[in-house]
Amino acid sequence: MLTRVRQVFCAFTARISPADRAFVESSLQPPEQALFWGMNLPDQRHALNVAYTARKLADGVAGVDRRLLTKCALLHDVGKVYGDVSTADKILTVVAHRLAPRWAKQWGRAGRGSKLQNLRHAFYVYFHHPARSAALLQQAGTEASVAAIVAKHHAAPAHDDPPELAILRQADHQH
């Protein structure tokens, strides 16, 4: 629970430095940058934190494609589009998932409108953002390996997962 409190604090205090901006611009192609900058500020900060942590975790690990890992980390949540989910709805979604995960997943519905529809949409985005992210990446022309890893970043680990996916999961879990 302390991790969740820290995440809420980080969401309200998120900032992007000029060095962060340069890192994004040097790591992503223009269509990918557009997707990154299309997230809300707390999700951008989260993705940067995940990318920095993933790169540290990859130090000394043989067979890891650091360029691929960095792209995946920066882009793993682009399915959470700015304006799609309010911070309050996101907090409610996380709490509901913790207390009643099966119900929370079933209750989510795509589509915004009324306050209730927006809340249900927040639940939908929370559970389906990996697939949404992968679809947006495919539409943007991102390499297939990035979209494939992003699509699986919340799936249960499998024996044939690439090392970049395992590291992404570990870094994402830390933030």
N, C-alpha and C positions, 0 to 999 in steps of 0.2 A: 504494500500500500504506500510505503514511503516513496517508492519509485514513481507512482502515479502523482503524488503530491509534487514531487520534483518536476515532473513533466508539465503539470499545470502552471507552476511557477515559470518554467522555461518558456511556455507558450505566451505568457503575458509579458515577458521581458525580452523576447526574441529580437535580435538585431543581425544585420548583414554588414560586414565590414568591406572596405575596398579590396582587401586581400581575398575574402570569400568570393566576391564578385569576379575577381581575376581568375580564381581557381575554377569557378563554374565555366567561365568563358574559354579557358584553356582546355577543359575536359570534355565539353559538349559541343556538338555541331549546332548551328543556328536553330534548326527546327526543334532540337532537343532542349536548347536553352529556352525557347518559347514555352515549352511544356513546364520546365522547371520554374520559370518566373510566373507561370500561370497558377502555381499553388499559393496558398496564403503564407504569410511570413513565418508563422510558427512551423509549418510543414517544410518550408525552405530551410529553416534553421535546423530542424530535425534531420533532414536529408544531408545537410553539410556535416553535422555531427556524426551521422552514421558513416559517411564517406571517410572522414578523417580517422575514425576508429577502425573502420575496415582496413584502411591502408596500414595502420599500425599492426593490426592483427595479422596481416599478410606478410609482414617483414619476416624473412627467413623461411617462409613456407614455399617449398619447391612446387613448381607447376602452376602457380597462380598468375593469371593475366591481370596485372594491376590496372591496366587501362580499362579492361572489361569490368573489373570489380568496381572501379571508381564510377563509371557510367551507371552501373546497376544501382549503386548506393545513392547517387544523386537523383536517379529517376524512379526509384522503387515506389514512391507514393504519388506520382503525377496524376493518378486517377482521383485524387482528392483536389478537385479544382476550386480555385478561389471563389467564394460566394456560394458554394454548394452546401456547406455545412457551417453553422454558427459554432462558436467556441462552446457556448452553453449546451447546445445539442450534442456536440462531441463528448463533453464531459458526461452527460446523461447516458450516452451510448456506452462509454467505457464502464461506467458503474453498472449498467444493466447487464452487460456482457459478463462482468465479474460475478454478479449475483444470480443471473438466470441465463446462461449462455444459449441454451437451445431455444428458449422463448425469444430472446433478443434477435437471433438470426432469422427466425421465422417471421417475426413481426415487421422487419424491415421491408420497405417497398420503394421502388424507384419512382421518382416524380415529386416535384415541389408544388406548393400552392398554399394551403392553409398552414397554420402553425403545427397542427397534428401531422399533416402530410410532410412538412419539412422535417419534423422529428423522425418520422418513419423513413424518409429519404436518408437522413443521417445514419440510421441503423444500416440501411442498404449499402451506403458508401463504405461504411466501416468494414463490413464483411466482404464486399465485392471489389474493393479498390485494387487488389492485385490484378484481376482480370480487366478492369477498366483501364488501369495503367498500361498493361500489355497492349490492349487494343489501341490506345492513343499512340503508343510508341510505334506500333506497326503502321498506323496511318501517317505518322511523321517520317517513315522511311528508316527508322532506326534498325540496326542490324538485328537479325532474328535471335541471336544468342542473348542479347540484352532483354528483349521482350520475353523470351522463354524463362529466363532466371527471375525476372520481375514477377511474372505470372505465378511462380511457385514460392515466393518468399514467405508466405504464411502457411504453406502446405507442410504436411508431416515429412520429416527427412526420409530420403530413400537412399539405398546403397549406391545408386549410380548418380547421385547429385554431383555436379561439378564443384570444385573447391570454392569457387567464387560465390556460389549459392550458400554454402555452409558458413562462410565468413560473413556474408551479408546478413544472414539470420542472426548470427551471434552479435554483430554490431548493432543491428536494429533492436534486438532484445535489451541491449545496454542503454538504449535511449528511448 
